[in-house]
Amino acid sequence: MIMSQGVVHPVEAPPLQTEGAANVPLPRVRMKDLQGMPGTVGGLVLRVCQLLFATVSLSVMATTSDFPSVTAFCYLVAAAGLQSLWSLVLAIVDAYALLVGRRLHNSRIVSLFAVGDGVTSTLTFAAACASAGITVLIGNDLGACGRNHCTEFEAATAMAFLSWFTAFPSFLLSFWSLASR
């Protein structure tokens, strides 16, 4: 049996310290904060947009009288409600971090943000897709828009998609912030 040999790659030696700075540790290099990451102005704007779009989607869908008869619409209401609560809490955290002048670099907090953003954005996207399918079925295939609230269903679905379009970048930037440590 022929096995390959391990290869040794040369590694650059760390810089030598001068005599006066023998016990001074080298500074750590951190990634520059990108707008949209937790604790930045862009992150706060994304959170407020998520909250706005999810709340509008939730309120439009909940004001129709026949949304409980379709499971996908109930799922949209639940996902939009969860997205609204999550976005509100994180918008408050982002606003507090901006007011105090602190950056959110704690790995536990950022990992919580990344997981929560991933879960809520996936739920919102799935609910919006399911509601869009039912809306197309009611409007185009069955031709029953006269008896249903097609415009309200379409508006709520569009707002859910807009909420996802602002939630997904928050997830990506939180995940990037976590992965760049």
N, C-alpha and C positions, 0 to 999 in steps of 0.2 A: 504494500500500500504506500503510495507516494503522498506525503503531506507537505504542505507549503511551509516555508520558513517565515517567521515573524520579521517584519521590517521595522527598523528603527528610524524615525524621522527626527532630524535635528530640531531642537527647541531653542528659541532665542533666550539667552540668559537675562534675568531681570537686571535693571540698571543698578549700578553700585551706588551706595549711599556714601556721602562724604562723612568725615569724622564728626562734624558738629551736629549732624542730623542722624545719628546712629539709631536712635529709638523712635524716630518719627515715622508713623505708618504712611504708606503711599495713599493718596486720595483715591476713592472709588469713583468711577465714572458712571453716572446715571443717564438714562435716556431722557432726552428733552421731552417735556409734556406736549403732546399734540392736542389741539383743540378737539373736544369731544370725549376726551378721557375723563374719568371721574374726578371731580374737584376743579374743573376748568369752566370757563364761561361757555364754551361750546358744548360741554357735557350738560350744563344746566339748560341751555337752549334745546338740546335734544330731549331732555326729560320733560320740559314744559310742552314741547310739541307732542310727545307721546301721550302725555296726560290729556292734552286738549283733544287730540284725535280719538283716543280711546273713550273719553267721556262723551263726546258727541255721538260716537257709534253706539255706545251703551244706551244713551238717552233716546236716540231716535228709534232703536230697535225695541226698547222697553215700552215706548209709548204706543206701539201698534198693538191692536187688540188680539191678533191671531198669531203672534210669534211663538207662544208656547205649544202650538200644535205641530211645529217642525223642530226636530231634535237639533239640526244644524244651527238654527237661530237661537235656541236655548244655549248651545255651546258657545255661540258668538257673544251672547250676553255675559256668560260666565267668564270667558277669556278677556273680554273688554273690561269687565269689572276688576279682574285680577291685574290686568295691565295698568289700569287707572290707579289702583292702590299702590302697586310697586313703583310706578313712576312718581307718584306723589311723595312717597317716603324718600326715594333717592333724590328727588328734586330738593327736598328739604335738607338732606345731607349735603348735596352739592352747594346749595346756597349758604349753609353754615360754614362749609370749608372755605368758600370764597370770602365770606364776611370776616372770618378769623384770620384768613391769609395763610392757611395751611394746605398742603397738597396731600392727597390720599395715596400714600405709598405703603401702607400696611398691607402685607401680602394676604392676610386673612380677610380683611375687608374687601380688597380687590377681588379675591377669589369668590367671595360671596356675591359681589356685584356681577362677576362674569357668569356664575352659575345661574343666578336669578334672571339676568338678562337673557341668557340662552333659553331657559325654560319658558319665560313669558313671551319672548319673541316667537318661539316655535309654536306655542299654543295659539297666539294671535294669528300667525300665518295659517295654521291649519283651520282655525275657525273661519277666517276670511275666505279661504278656498272652498270650504264646505258650503258656506252661505252663498258664495258666488255661483256654485253649481246648482243649488236649489233655486236661486233667483233666475238663472237662465232657464231652468226647467219650467218654472211657473210662467215666466214671460214669453219665451220663444216657443217652447215645445208644447205646452198645454194651452197657451193663449188665454190664460185666466187672470190677466192683470186687472180686468174690470172688477173682479170680485175680491182681489187681494190688494195689499199695499205695496205694489212693486216699486214705486219710486222711493218709499221709505226703506225697503229692503236693500235696494241698490245704493242708497246714500249711506246706510249703516255699513254695508259691505265695503264701500269705497273708503270710508273713514277708518275701518279696521285695517285695510291694506296700507293706508297712509300711516297709521300707527305702527305697523310692522316696518315700513320703510324708515322710520326714525328709531325704532327699537333695535333693528339689526346692526346698524353702525355702532350703537352703544355697546352691544355685545362684542362686536369685533374689537373695538378700542379697549374695552375692559380686559378682554382676553389677551390682546397685544401687550397691554401694560403688565399683566400678570406674567406673560411668557418672556418679557424682556428683562426680567430680574436676574 
